[in-house]
Amino acid sequence: MRAFGPALSCAGLESRFLGGFAQTELEVLLATATERHFHAKTVITVQGDSADHLFLLKKGRTRFFFTTQEGQKIILLWHVPGDIFGVSALLSAPSLYLVSTEATRESCVLVWDRPTIRKLATRYPRLLENGLLTASDYMAWYVAAHAALVSHSARQRLANVLMCLAEVIGHRVPGGIEFDITNEELASAANLTPFTASRILSDWQAKRAVVKRRGKILLRSPDRLSKQTP
């Protein structure tokens, strides 16, 4: 769950990273960014590559993922417009991207190269503060995910993922909250096998807590789902 603080709205975009700036300062920040477009399934940053750019998602959706030494892809955190990634580009010492980032739908991002964003951070220290707040949010997400992994049941982990995704990327439709995701992606996010995730979802569907659709999940009632996770 994200605890976003005050954000600045610019042409309909709200971003914590751009929060707290005067309009003239914001214009300077945006003027130094490059706009880029990515097709769905495009990998934007690669785990282990030099963190040479910072990105702000303007439109679309992206997510973090980590690839293990065995080649397993572990899905991590989703991003919505206003979120940033590649925060390591703000650091004084050159560093690497810890995870990869991929677009899950057609996306538009604002991009700053490392020298530019570092100069801006020197001129506007609030950028560093806002970046640190974002890093703190990501750490809070990691702590919650790790705690769930070691102390929650499979059903609890899957329910937590569903409710988090409903809040972050879901949209209201008749009958509940719908969002795009496959069984395999849910299984990865909850650290389950696809078979276990599918079995639990089928049980919840029979109890009318969720509805499974091709590449989509309809969460009918978070309260009803919570009652199914002892």
C-alpha positions as CSV (number, residue, x, y, z in Angstrom):
1,M,0.0,0.0,0.0
2,R,1.4,3.4,-1.0
3,A,1.5,6.3,1.4
4,F,1.9,9.1,-1.2
5,G,2.3,12.6,0.3
6,P,1.5,16.0,-1.3
7,A,2.0,15.9,-5.0
8,L,2.2,18.5,-7.7
9,S,-0.3,18.3,-10.6
10,C,1.1,19.2,-14.1
11,A,-1.2,18.7,-17.1
12,G,-3.2,16.2,-15.2
13,L,-0.2,14.3,-13.9
14,E,0.4,14.0,-10.2
15,S,3.8,13.0,-9.0
16,R,5.4,12.9,-5.6
17,F,8.8,13.3,-7.2
18,L,7.7,16.7,-8.5
19,G,5.9,17.8,-5.3
20,G,6.8,21.0,-3.5
21,F,8.1,23.0,-6.5
22,A,6.9,26.4,-7.7
23,Q,5.5,26.5,-11.2
24,T,8.6,28.2,-12.6
25,E,10.9,25.5,-11.0
26,L,8.7,22.8,-12.4
27,E,9.0,24.2,-15.8
28,V,12.8,24.1,-15.5
29,L,12.7,20.4,-14.4
30,L,10.3,19.3,-17.2
31,A,12.2,21.3,-19.9
32,T,15.3,19.2,-19.2
33,A,13.5,15.8,-19.6
34,T,13.2,13.8,-22.7
35,E,9.9,12.2,-23.5
36,R,10.0,8.6,-24.7
37,H,7.4,6.0,-25.7
38,F,7.6,2.2,-25.1
39,H,5.4,-0.6,-26.4
40,A,3.9,-3.1,-24.0
41,K,6.4,-5.8,-23.0
42,T,9.4,-3.6,-23.6
43,V,12.1,-3.8,-21.0
44,I,13.1,-0.2,-20.2
45,T,15.8,-0.8,-17.6
46,V,17.9,-3.9,-17.2
47,Q,19.0,-5.4,-13.9
48,G,22.8,-5.0,-13.6
49,D,23.2,-2.2,-16.2
50,S,24.6,1.2,-15.2
51,A,21.9,3.4,-13.6
52,D,22.4,6.2,-16.1
53,H,18.8,7.5,-16.3
54,L,15.9,8.3,-14.1
55,F,12.4,7.8,-15.4
56,L,9.0,9.3,-14.5
57,L,6.0,7.4,-15.8
58,K,3.7,9.9,-17.6
59,K,1.2,7.5,-19.1
60,G,0.7,3.7,-19.2
61,R,2.0,1.2,-16.7
62,T,5.3,-0.4,-15.8
63,R,6.6,-2.8,-13.2
64,F,9.8,-4.0,-11.6
65,F,11.0,-7.6,-12.0
66,F,14.1,-9.5,-10.8
67,T,15.7,-12.3,-12.7
68,T,17.4,-15.0,-10.6
69,Q,20.6,-16.8,-11.5
70,E,18.5,-19.7,-12.6
71,G,16.6,-17.5,-15.0
72,Q,13.4,-17.3,-13.0
73,K,11.5,-14.0,-13.4
74,I,10.1,-12.6,-10.1
75,I,7.5,-9.9,-10.5
76,L,7.8,-7.1,-8.0
77,L,6.2,-3.6,-7.8
78,W,3.8,-2.1,-10.3
79,H,4.0,1.6,-11.3
80,V,1.2,4.0,-12.3
81,P,1.5,7.5,-13.8
82,G,3.5,9.8,-11.5
83,D,5.8,7.1,-10.2
84,I,9.5,7.1,-10.8
85,F,12.1,4.4,-11.4
86,G,15.8,4.3,-11.8
87,V,16.2,6.3,-8.6
88,S,19.8,5.1,-8.3
89,A,20.7,7.7,-11.0
90,L,20.4,10.3,-8.2
91,L,23.3,8.8,-6.2
92,S,26.7,10.6,-6.2
93,A,28.6,7.4,-6.9
94,P,27.8,5.5,-10.2
95,S,25.7,2.5,-9.5
96,L,23.7,-0.3,-11.1
97,Y,20.0,-0.9,-11.6
98,L,19.0,-3.5,-8.9
99,V,16.0,-4.7,-10.8
100,S,14.6,-4.5,-14.4
101,T,11.6,-2.4,-15.4
102,E,9.2,-3.4,-18.1
103,A,6.2,-1.7,-19.7
104,T,3.0,-3.7,-19.2
105,R,1.1,-1.5,-21.6
106,E,1.8,1.3,-24.1
107,S,3.7,3.8,-21.9
108,C,5.2,7.3,-22.1
109,V,7.9,8.3,-19.7
110,L,9.9,11.4,-19.0
111,V,13.7,10.7,-18.9
112,W,16.6,12.5,-17.3
113,D,20.2,11.3,-17.9
114,R,22.3,11.0,-14.8
115,P,24.5,14.1,-15.2
116,T,21.3,16.2,-15.8
117,I,19.3,14.9,-12.8
118,R,22.4,15.2,-10.6
119,K,22.8,18.9,-11.5
120,L,19.1,19.5,-10.9
121,A,19.3,17.8,-7.5
122,T,22.2,20.1,-6.6
123,R,20.2,23.1,-7.7
124,Y,16.9,21.8,-6.1
125,P,17.7,19.7,-3.0
126,R,14.0,18.8,-2.7
127,L,14.5,16.4,-5.6
128,L,16.8,14.3,-3.4
129,E,14.3,14.5,-0.6
130,N,11.4,13.4,-2.9
131,G,13.6,10.6,-4.3
132,L,14.4,9.5,-0.8
133,L,10.7,9.4,0.0
134,T,10.1,7.2,-3.0
135,A,12.9,4.9,-2.0
136,S,11.4,4.7,1.5
137,D,8.1,3.7,0.0
138,Y,9.8,0.9,-2.0
139,M,11.6,-0.3,1.2
140,A,8.2,-0.4,3.0
141,W,6.8,-2.5,0.2
142,Y,9.8,-4.9,0.4
143,V,9.5,-5.3,4.1
144,A,5.8,-6.0,3.9
145,A,6.3,-8.5,1.0
146,H,9.2,-10.3,2.9
147,A,7.1,-10.4,6.1
148,A,4.2,-11.9,4.2
149,L,6.5,-14.5,2.6
150,V,7.8,-15.8,6.0
151,S,4.7,-15.5,8.1
152,H,1.6,-15.6,5.9
153,S,-0.2,-18.6,4.3
154,A,-0.4,-19.0,0.6
155,R,-4.0,-17.8,0.6
156,Q,-3.1,-14.7,2.7
157,R,-0.2,-13.8,0.4
158,L,-2.4,-14.1,-2.7
159,A,-5.2,-12.1,-1.1
160,N,-2.7,-9.4,-0.2
161,V,-1.4,-9.2,-3.7
162,L,-5.0,-9.0,-5.2
163,M,-6.0,-6.2,-2.8
164,C,-2.8,-4.3,-3.4
165,L,-3.2,-4.6,-7.2
166,A,-6.8,-3.5,-7.0
167,E,-5.8,-0.4,-5.2
168,V,-2.8,0.4,-7.4
169,I,-3.8,-0.6,-10.9
170,G,-7.5,-1.5,-10.6
171,H,-10.4,0.4,-12.0
172,R,-14.1,0.2,-11.0
173,V,-16.4,-1.6,-13.2
174,P,-19.9,-3.0,-12.6
175,G,-19.6,-5.7,-10.0
176,G,-16.2,-4.7,-8.4
177,I,-12.7,-3.7,-9.3
178,E,-11.0,-5.1,-12.3
179,F,-7.3,-5.2,-13.3
180,D,-5.1,-6.9,-15.9
181,I,-3.0,-9.8,-14.7
182,T,-2.5,-13.5,-15.5
183,N,-2.5,-16.4,-13.1
184,E,1.3,-16.8,-13.8
185,E,1.9,-13.2,-12.9
186,L,-0.2,-13.5,-9.7
187,A,1.7,-16.6,-8.7
188,S,5.0,-14.9,-9.2
189,A,4.0,-11.8,-7.2
190,A,2.7,-14.0,-4.3
191,N,5.6,-16.5,-4.5
192,L,3.3,-19.4,-5.3
193,T,3.2,-22.0,-8.1
194,P,0.8,-21.3,-10.9
195,F,-1.1,-24.5,-9.9
196,T,-1.6,-23.3,-6.3
197,A,-2.6,-19.8,-7.4
198,S,-5.1,-21.2,-9.9
199,R,-6.6,-23.5,-7.3
200,I,-7.0,-20.8,-4.7
201,L,-8.6,-18.4,-7.3
202,S,-11.0,-21.1,-8.4
203,D,-12.1,-21.6,-4.8
204,W,-12.6,-17.9,-4.3
205,Q,-14.5,-17.7,-7.6
206,A,-16.8,-20.4,-6.4
207,K,-17.4,-18.4,-3.3
208,R,-18.1,-15.2,-5.4
209,A,-15.2,-13.3,-4.0
210,V,-13.5,-12.9,-7.4
211,V,-14.2,-13.6,-11.1
212,K,-11.4,-14.9,-13.3
213,R,-11.4,-13.6,-16.9
214,R,-8.8,-14.0,-19.7
215,G,-5.9,-12.0,-18.5
216,K,-8.0,-10.1,-16.0
217,I,-9.3,-10.5,-12.4
218,L,-12.5,-8.9,-11.1
219,L,-12.3,-8.4,-7.3
220,R,-16.0,-8.4,-6.3
221,S,-15.5,-7.6,-2.6
222,P,-12.3,-7.1,-0.6
223,D,-14.3,-7.8,2.6
224,R,-15.5,-11.1,1.2
225,L,-12.0,-12.0,0.1
226,S,-10.6,-11.3,3.6
227,K,-13.1,-13.7,5.1
228,Q,-11.7,-16.4,2.9
229,T,-8.1,-16.1,4.2
230,P,-7.8,-17.7,7.6
